[in-house]
Amino acid sequence: MAMDYFTDERHESLRAEVREFAEKEVRPHVARMEAERTVEFELSREIARRGWIGVTIPREFGGLGLGHLAKTVIVEELARVSGAMGAVAQASQLGVAKVIHFGSDVQRRKWLPRFASGESLPTIAVTEPECGGHVLGMSGTARREGDQYVLNGRKWFVGNSHIGDVHGVVLRTGEGSRGLSAFLVESERPGFRVGELGSQSGLHGFSFGEIVFEDCRIPVGNRLGLEGQGLDVAYSSSTLYGRLNLAAVALGIHTAIVEDTARFAEERVLYGKPISRLPNIALKLGEMQSRLMTAKLAAYHASHLLDHGKACDAELMNAKLINTEYALDSARNAMEIHAARGLQTEFSIERYLRDATHVYPPAGTSDVQRLRLGQVACGTYGKQWSAELSDLASWAWTELSQREAAVELQAIGGGQVVPIPLAG
C-alpha cells in the first residue's frame, strides 16, 4: 500500500522517475555487482548525471532545489533496488552539504554547479583507522606553509572513496576541539591517492574505502570555513545529512524486504494454501508492515521539518535509529519466513540483511543515537545544527533563488530586505 505522507505531486513524479531508472537501469546489474564485488563506476556516474546529487542544491547553482524530502525519496527508491546505489547517492550528498553550509561564495559558485550536473562527485572524509568514530582523536594533519596547506594522513570508510572527484576532508591544524579544520581536496592533486577498497560484506558496487595524503599541497582557498571550524563541518554534515540519508537507504532496503517477503508468502504454498494464510506467518508480515510504516513516517517527518527550517536534530537522530533497527528486525523476520531459501542469493534476503547492516555504523550507531536522544529528554543536548543552519538547510533556501527569496522576505518584512546568509 502506497503512502504519501508529506509528499506532493513533485515528490511523487520524482519517485516515479527514479523508480523507473532503478528498475530498468540498475536491477539488471545487481547480480553482477554482487558477484564481482568491484566499484560500479558507470551506474554511479549515471546517477550523478541525472542531477539527483543536486536535489538540495539551489536552482541558481544548477540544482533541482527540491529539498530534503525529495532527497529522501531519491535515495529510498535507489536503495529499494540496490542498497549500493542508494549509498552512492547518499554519500555524495554529504559532500554537497559541506559546501552549502561552510563554503565561501567563490567555492559555492565553483563546485555546486559541478555537483548538480554530475561533472564532479564530492565526498566527506573524517574517520581515521586509529580513532574510528572519535573525531577528536584524529591525527592526520594540515600544516600551513605560506599560501598553501600540506596534508598528511589517512582516512577510511570514505563513501565514494574511489570514484569521488573532490573530497571534503577534516584534518588537525592545532590542538583540542578547535584544532580541526576542513578542506576541499581534488583527487588529481599530487600527493593524493586512493588506498585499500576494503572487504565489506555488503553494498557491493559502492566504494567505502581509504584515501591517503602524502605531502599533498592545496591552496589556502581550498579551506572550508575558518581554521578551527572542522569539528563544526563534521558534526553538522553528519547531523543534517548523514543521519537522514542513511535512514533513507535503510528505508529503501526495508521496503524491498517487505515487498519480496509478502510476494514469497503469497506464492509459497503449503498444506494447500499460501503460507501467508498461516497465523504465525501473517503475524510476522503484519509486524514487518507496521515497522515499515513507522520507519517511513519517521524519515519523511524529519525531512519535512528540515525542509521547513524547524529545529529537528532529535527527529533526524530518531529517523536513523528507527529505520536502521527496524530494517534489521524485518530482515531477520524475512529470513524466518523464507527459512533455508533466505540463504540463497536468488531470493535477495541475505543481501538485504548484509546491506542493512552496513547502514548501522555511519553517522553514529544506534547506541549513539539513543545517547543523544537521552540528552534531548534531559534537556542537556548541545547545539542544534538544524536550528543553527536553518537558513541554509531549509526548503526556503533551496527552493527559491536568492533574488526570489529577497523579494519574499521584503514582502514579509514590510519593505526591508533581509539578506539570506551565504557564508558558513
Secondary structure, DSSP 8 states (H G I E B T S, - for coil): ----TT--HHHHHHHHHHHHHIIIIIHHHHHHHHHH----HHHHHHHHHTTGGGTTS-GGGTS---HHHHHHHHHHHHHHH-HHHHHHHHHHHHHHHHHHHH--HHHHHHHHHHHHHTSS-EEEE--BTTTBT-GGG---EEEEETTEEEEEEEEEEEETTTT-SEEEEEEESSSSTTSEEEEEEETTSTTEEE------SS-TTS-EEEEEEEEEEEEGGGEESSTT-HHHHHHHHIIIIIHHHHHHHHHHHHHHHHHHHHHHHHH-EETTEEGGGSHHHHHHHHHHHHHHHHHHHHHHHHHHHHHTT---HHHHHHHHHHHHHHHHHHHHHHHHHHGGGGGSGGG-HHHHHHHHHHTSSTT--HHHHHHHHHHHHHT-----HHHHTHHHHSHHHHHS-HHHHHHHHHHHTTT---------
